Amino acid sequence: MGSRRFFLSLSRVLTTCAAVTILLSAAWAAGAPQVIYSFAGEDDGEYTDTDLVIDSAGNLYGTSVQGGAFGGGTVFQLTPSGNGWTHTVLYNFTGGADGGEPYKGVTLDSQGNLYGTAVAGGGGFCEGGCGVAYKLTHVGGTWTQSVIHTFTGGNDGSGPGSGLTLDKHGNVYGMTPTGGANGLGVIFRLQLQPSGVWKLKVLHTFTGGDDGATGSAGRLLLRAGAFYGAATVGGANGQGTVFSLKHIPGQWQFKTLYSFKGQPDAGFPYGGLTFDQSGNIYGTTYYNGANGFGSVYQLSPQPDGSWSERVLYSFKGGKDGSGSISNLVLGKKGALYGTNSEGGAGCSCGTIFKLTSDGQGNWKETVAYRFQGAPDAAFAYNGMVADAAGNLYGATVHGGTNNDGAIYKFTP
C-alpha cells in the first residue's frame, strides 16, 4: 500500500458503506455524550480523525484531515467559552512543502508548542509527497508552523500518520507505517541540533518478522526510560506485536513483548497503549478476539522479564460494537473506557464502552453509549482524553450538525 494512503485507506474502508446510513436524529439519553463542536467543512475543517490533547486551562487541540483554507487539513483549538466552546483554526495545510492530511492529532510540550505529522505533502518519491513532521510555535498569540523533517520514502520512512512523543530533553519520537529499508515502516527520533536544524535518526527498521511491521496509529508511550508501542501486522504469527524500545549504552534495544496469535486471541492492534499503576499494559485490536470483531487485551510483566497476555473482552459486533482503533482511558476504580469504530446503533456509527473488574480477575463490558449519527457524533476512530474532573473528550470523523465531524464530551 502506498505510504500516504495507509491511514486514509483504513478510514475510508470503515465508512464507505456505513456513512450513507447515518440517522438524522440523536437520542439524548441520560449519560449521553454532548457534541461540543460540529465541523462545518471547507475552511472550518472536516474529517476529524484525531486524538485530542488538553492543556492546563482546559483547551483541546486536534487536527482535521481535510478542509481548511487550502483543503489540506487543519490544526485546531477548542476553548471553553461560557456555556460553549470556541473553535479556532491554528494552521491551514496547503498540501505542499508544509504537508497535508494530518492524522491523529498533535502533541503539546511544556511551553505550549504543538508537534504533529502529516501523511502527505513534503517531498520524496511518494505519490502526493511522503509526509512531514512539523512544529507549531506559539509566541504572543501567533502560531507559526515549521517543518522539522520532510520524509523521503527511503530509509527514513514515509506516510507518518501517528502522534509524536517528546522526552524530557525535547527530542521527538514517532513511527511510520511504510518506507524504511524494508518498506515496512520505522521508529525514528528527531533531535534539535545547535545549528537549529532537526536531525532524524532511525532507531528501528521493521522487518516484518518477529518484530512486526507497520507502526500502529497509536503514538509511542514513554515510561521509565523506555518506549512502548504496537505494530499492526507482522510478528511471529502475522497478527501484530507489542514492543519496547530502550536506549542502552551505544545502541537502541528493541524487544518484542508479545506476538498476537489471532482468533480467539487478539490480533491487529491499530490503537495506542495504556499503563496502569501496577505496570500492566492495556490496548485494543481491530480484528480477532473470540468473535472476530476485535478485543481488549492486557499484558502483565512477569518476574522473569516476559509478559503474559490475556484477552479481557471480545467484542460481539452488532449492538455491542466492533473494530476498535482506540486507546483506553483509566477511570474511577480502575474502569477502562474506549471506543469502537463500528457497530452500536442502526447506523453502525460506533460505541463508547466501559470495562470494569471485580478485583478477582474477571472483567465485565458495558456499552456506555451508541453513537446515533448526525446531528450526534458518528464513527469514533480514536479514543478519548480525560480532563482534571474526569470528563472524557473524543472526536468522530463524521456526525455533528453538518456530518463533517464532531468533538464530544462524555461524563462517565
Sequence and secondary structure as in RCSB ss.txt:
>XXXX:A:sequence
MGSRRFFLSLSRVLTTCAAVTILLSAAWAAGAPQVIYSFAGEDDGEYTDTDLVIDSAGNLYGTSVQGGAFGGGTV
FQLTPSGNGWTHTVLYNFTGGADGGEPYKGVTLDSQGNLYGTAVAGGGGFCEGGCGVAYKLTHVGGTWTQSVIHT
FTGGNDGSGPGSGLTLDKHGNVYGMTPTGGANGLGVIFRLQLQPSGVWKLKVLHTFTGGDDGATGSAGRLLLRAG
AFYGAATVGGANGQGTVFSLKHIPGQWQFKTLYSFKGQPDAGFPYGGLTFDQSGNIYGTTYYNGANGFGSVYQLS
PQPDGSWSERVLYSFKGGKDGSGSISNLVLGKKGALYGTNSEGGAGCSCGTIFKLTSDGQGNWKETVAYRFQGAP
DAAFAYNGMVADAAGNLYGATVHGGTNNDGAIYKFTP
>XXXX:A:secstr
  GGGHHHHHHHHHHTTGGGG  S     TT  EEEEE  SGGG B      EE TT  EEEEESBBSTTSB EE
EEEEEETTEEEEEEEEE  SSTT B   S EEE TTS EEEEESB S SSSTT   EEEEEEEETTEEEEEEEEE
  SSTT B   S  EE TT  EEEE SBBSTTSB EEEEEEE TTS EEEEEEEE  SSTT EEE SS  EEETT
EEEEEEEEBSTTSB EEEEEEEETTEEEEEEEEE   TTSEE   S  EE TTS EEEEESEESTTSB EEEEEE
E TTS EEEEEEEE  SGGG B      EE GGG EEEEESB SSTT   EEEEEEE SSS EEEEEEEE   TT
SEE   S EEE TTS EEEEESEESTTSS EEEEE  
